[in-house]
Amino acid sequence: MSVLDRLTKAQASRPQGGTFSKVKGIFHNWKVGANRIRLVGDFTEVRTHFIAPSPKRKDRGLCMATAFQGDDKIPQVINCPNWDIALERPKKEKTCPICKLNAVARAVLAEKPSAEEKAFFENLRASSRATNTLKWNIIDREDPFVEVDNNGKPEKVLGFKIASVGPEAFNDITGIYKQVGYDINDPDKGIDIEVTRDDNGARTTYSARAVIEGTSLKVTPLTKEERALALHDLKVRCGRQTEIDKIVNALHDDLRQIISVDVTEEADVDAAVEEAVAEVSAPVPAPAPRPVTQAAPKTAAPQARPAAPTASKVPVSVLDRLQKKPAVAAAVVEPSEDEALQDAIEGDGDGLLGGDSIKKK
């Protein structure tokens, strides 16, 4: 089956893997401007979630900023626990907390929510949606080298890199396949493609085109040295799973409360949410006032302890409607500015090309 067929039908494949040695710099990063690459071999389909905050866009993200700092940090882009990378298909057992957020959001939206509720849960639905991404061995024409350890000394050698291609971008690449009429990754008659990354300040966009020489496609057969290279085993290299407990613990408090909702059918949302918020939104009784003796100096009246914080970002009206009693929303704390994190977020994680911010050429 051709790559074109797999791109069109998104069917499972079992690409051939190569050796797994200690190599650095194998994950391709898309630079601003033109990126000329050569696709090699077959791709592996993964399903991912972007869970980090974006301070530049004033988006708190699904998880707290502190989860992406320190020695025990988690990736900003995680593989969906509901996706079997080895078989490239969904798992029967559903354990992904981010997909659970998406299911709850869709269920609430099916219940004709208020305008405030609708805005919150539409945003949650969009941010928790899984993204289908292709992992592909490529030759980076501008920097075709990776770093290996040669007796304790780093050495640059010719090697394949792994590129991440998001859904809109691989639609463009599919279009190139259809126009050319054969697999453009073919070792003998394959061609280079040029991917252009454009950062306009507000968002990042990508476009892809076939490389033309004169009036014809520029055919680039693999050289003898390139043919001798071992393809990266994409399933192994890109198959890391983040522990579910770490994902849950990294979520904002209100989102961690939402995933306790037991939603199997969209029609069950009212009862399910009511059960979940009853535990997290019940107000704490104010403490009894302290006794004041005649000899005590005049002081300000003691302040009652505030009610327990509820879901800090869930609109109060959701709790009112589902819980049938008042709820007090906690204050919202914006994530701190972190330049390194910001650059990674506004870029593409581990070299992600595509996603919700991409538009076709």
URGIRA-V901246 format. One record per run of one state. SS is the DSSP state (hx for helix, st for strand, lp for the rest). FROM is the first residue (numbers start at 0). TO is the last residue. If there is no record, write none. Layout:
ss,from,to
SS,FROM,TO
SS,FROM,TO
//
This chain:
ss,from,to
lp,0,1
hx,2,8
lp,9,21
st,22,23
lp,24,25
st,26,26
lp,27,31
st,32,49
lp,50,52
st,53,53
hx,54,56
lp,57,57
st,58,58
lp,59,61
st,62,62
lp,63,63
hx,64,67
lp,68,75
st,76,78
lp,79,81
st,82,83
lp,84,87
st,88,89
lp,90,95
hx,96,108
lp,109,113
hx,114,126
lp,127,129
st,130,139
lp,140,143
st,144,149
lp,150,151
st,152,157
lp,158,159
st,160,164
lp,165,165
hx,166,179
lp,180,189
st,190,190
lp,191,191
st,192,198
lp,199,202
st,203,209
lp,210,210
st,211,212
lp,213,214
st,215,216
lp,217,217
st,218,218
lp,219,222
hx,223,227
lp,228,232
hx,233,236
lp,237,242
hx,243,249
st,250,250
lp,251,251
hx,252,257
lp,258,264
hx,265,280
lp,281,314
hx,315,322
lp,323,337
hx,338,345
lp,346,350
st,351,352
lp,353,360
//
